[in-house]
Amino acid sequence: MTKKKQKVALPHPHDPLLRADRIPHIWCPGCGIGTIFGCVLTAIQKSGLPLDDVAMVSGIGCTGRMAGYLNLDSFHTTHGRAIPFATGLKLARPQSSVIVTSGDGDLFAIGGNHFIHAARRNVDMTIVCVNNFNYGMTGGQVAPSTPFGAKTTTTPIGNFEEPFNFCSLAAACGAVYVARWTTLHIRWITDSLLEAIQKRGFSFLEILAPCPVTFGRRNKLGKAVDLIKFLHERSVVRNQIDPKDAVLDFNKHLVVGKFIDIERPTFLDNYQLINRRELGDWPALERQVPRMEKQAKG
């Protein structure tokens, strides 16, 4: 008798970054978060950063579960408070690369004020916003990203509020890197994440993701594959445009691309500038700022 060959499980390239005991994950079939999570893992590996100096902070919601599956320093925080936690972490460990992953509701509704001021301060962190156009985990309520006229559990006859343009908001508040992609743009997501992680300052990535179980079902958009086709047909790449012109018009097109990539002093740069010298007259302080900007570019 011939012995049956035993199947050997080959290691996955992401195994060192995963908490295998937490798998399988909780995300619904057809959800785009798993794809985005894979892009995050690939970008971290490609960065070559010491894993002891990489940390992930997340808020509450479907996207917030990313932190629980990552085999690195990770913090699953309270609703809307991922950015304050991440700011404290960055100040305590300036050498760490801090990545915040959360949803559109967590970052821009209850957490909106924190987002605005972290961008204004140019705190050195990377924000990954998964935009699935509703509060997916808690039943599909209306969110700051819900398209005008779309139905949710709290707007059963249609949303009568205009949604935020997150990329325009991020740029207006001072983000040094701003990009938007869909879950179909896997290579672009990974490349943008790598650029954002390696960049000094407040970087923001918005990723449009299908949510077939709540948003898709309620708006009769079909199955998961139909939502993927919708994103494919409607997305248009327009790099380097003003983010205020990067509109999300579900009846026409969804503008994606890399919009902002600039340099300016970070929060810690400015803190060290003030800390190194006694505070003199305001014109003297202003003369120091261009020098700091030149150092940041170098």
MARGU-749248 format. One record per residue (C-alpha): residue in one letter; x, y, z. Coordinates in pm, whole numbers, plus 32768, in hexadecimal, padded with zeros to 4 digits. Example, Ala and Ser with C-alpha at 12.3 -4.5 7.8 and 13.67 -1.06 7.14 Angstrom:
residues 2
A84CE7E3E830C S85577F9682CA 
//
This chain:
residues 298
M800080008000 T807A81597FAB K8076825780BC K7FA4838A8083 K806F84C48069 Q802685B9817D K7FD387188110 V80CA88148196 A8044896F81E3 L812B8A69813F P81768BA78200 H80C18CE08192 P81968E16814B H80D08ED88250 D80E88DD08363 P81ED8E918432 L80FD8FBC8445 L7FC08EFC849D R7F328E7D85E3 A7ED08D288562 D7E0C8CD5869D R7D178DF08646 I7CCC8D6684EA P7BCE8D3C8449 H7B6B8EA98443 I7A118F3A847D W79E98FFB8336 C78BF8FA8825C P78DC8EF98109 G791F8FFE7FFE C799E910380F5 G7ACA91CB8078 I7B7A91E981C6 G7C3590A081A3 T7CCB9117805A I7D37925F80F9 F7DC991A68223 G7E9D90D78134 C7F1C92188093 V7F7992A481E9 L803F9169823D T80F4917180EE A814C92E28117 I81D892A58275 Q82AF918881F2 K832A925480C8 S8383937C81A8 G849A92B2824B L8452935C8397 P84AB92A284D7 L836592008542 D83A1926C86A9 D838393D1862D V823793A68577 A80EB93CB862C M7F7F93C885C3 V7E6894848671 S7CFA94538619 G7BA794CC8688 I7A57941F86A3 G79AF93828575 C79EF927A846C T7B3B93148404 G7BA79331856E R7BCB91B8857C M7D0B91D284AF A7DD4921E85E8 G7D6190DA8688 Y7DEF9003856F L7F4190B18557 N8066900C8607 L81089159865E D80D0925C876B S7F6292B18739 F7E57937487F1 H7CE1934287C0 T7C5F94848859 T7B10952388AC H7A1E95AF87AC G7AAA96DE86F5 R7BE696EE87C7 A7CE6963686F1 I7D9E9775868D P7DCF97FB87F2 F7E5796A6885B A7F3C96A4872A T7FB298078778 G801097A288D9 L80C896718855 K818B9743875A L81F0983F8864 A825E972B8952 R831A96698842 P837D975D872C Q84419649867D S8304957D8645 S8245957984FD V80DA959C8568 I7FBF95258485 V7E53957384D4 T7D4D9499842C S7BDE94EA845A G7A95952783AB D79F0965E8321 G78FF967E8445 D7A08964C8552 L7B00974384B8 F7A1898558439 A78DF984D8514 I793198198683 G7AA698338633 G7A9399588543 N7B1F9A5F862C H7C4E9988867B F7C9099568508 I7C849ACB84C1 H7D7F9B2B85CC A7E709A0B8593 A7E829A768424 R7EAD9BE3848B R7FC99B858574 N80619AA2846A V808E99858561 D8168987D84BE M8077975B8481 T7FC696A68367 I7E4996A38365 V7D979594829E C7C2295DA827D V7B4E94BD81F7 N7A1C95678163 N78F89475813A F77F5958F8144 N774495268285 Y777194A383E7 G77979339837A M77D0928C84C8 T76A7931C8583 G759792E78481 G75D793D68361 Q7582952F83E9 V75C396718329 A772C96EC8338 P77E9982A82D1 S783D9774818B T76E296F5812F P768E976D7FCE F756D985F7FA1 G742A979B7F73 A74B9964E7FE9 K73E9958080DB T746195148232 T73B59494836B T739C95F983ED T73439696829C P724895998211 I71C1968A810A G731C970180A3 N743797D5812F F73E699488110 E754099C18183 E766C9A0580A3 P7793992280FA F78F099978153 N7A0999A08055 F7B0899048143 C7C3499478063 S7BDE9AB88041 L7BAF9AD381B9 A7CFE9A2A81FD A7DB69B10810D A7D0C9C498195 C7D729BEA82F7 G7EE29BBF829A A7F209A52823B V80669A29817B Y7FF698F280BD V7E9598B0803F A7E1F97987F5C R7CE396D57F0E W7CB9957D7E6F T7BBB94647E5B T7BF592FE7ECD L7C2D92A67D5E H7D68937D7D53 I7E3A92897E1B R7F8F92F07D96 W7F3C94617DB3 I7EC594317F19 T800393787F76 D80E5947A7ECE S802C959C7F72 L803E94F580C5 L81B394C2809C E81E29630803D A810796A4815D I81B695CB8261 Q830A964A81F4 K829C97B681E5 R82CC98A48309 G818799468371 F80119908836B S7FB998228247 F7E5797C281E6 L7DD696AA8109 E7C65967A80BF I7C069529802D L7AAA94EE7F9F A7A3693938003 P790092C47FB4 C7811927380D1 P771D917D8030 V76719105816F T75F5925481F2 F7627937680FE G761392A77FC0 R74E491DA8025 R741C930580A1 N746093C97F61 K741D929E7E7D L757A92AB7DE4 G758B91337DB1 K768690357E2F A77F090727E8E V7869903B7D2A D776F91407CAF L77FD923F7DA1 I795C91F07D24 K78E892267BBE F7846936E7C27 L799093ED7CBA H7A4B937A7B85 E796094287A93 R793F956F7B52 S7AA195B07BD4 V7B7996A97B13 V7CEA96E77B69 R7D4A98587B75 N7E9498927C25 Q7F1199E27CAA I7DC39A957C95 D7D369B797DA1 P7C849A8F7E96 K7B519B727E98 D7B229B047D2E A7B4699947D88 V79D199587D98 L791698187DE4 D77EA98277CFE F774296D27D00 N7674972E7BD0 K77A797867B00 H790297317B82 L79D896FC7CB6 V7B1E97C07CA4 V7C4C970B7D35 G7DC3974C7D31 K7EDF97ED7DF2 F7E8399597E29 I7F7899ED7F25 D80EA99A47F68 I81979ACC800D E828E9B198125 R82649BEA825D P82E99BDD83C2 T824D9AD4849E F81B99B0785F7 L82FB9A8B8699 D83D09B6785B5 N83179C9C862C Y831E9C2B8797 Q84969BFA878B L84C19D4C86E2 I84129DFD87FF N84B39D218908 R86179D66888D R86089EDA88B6 E85699FD98996 L842FA06D8904 G848FA1C68882 D83D3A2BF87AE W82E1A23186AD P83A1A2A98574 A84D8A1F385F4 L840DA0B48619 E837EA0DA84BB R84DEA0E6842D Q851C9F8A84B9 V83F59EE78407 P847E9EEA82A0 R85C09E4E8322 M84FA9D3383C0 E84389D00827A K85829CE681BE Q85FF9BE182B7 A84BB9B1C8291 K84E59B138116 G864F9AA48139 
//
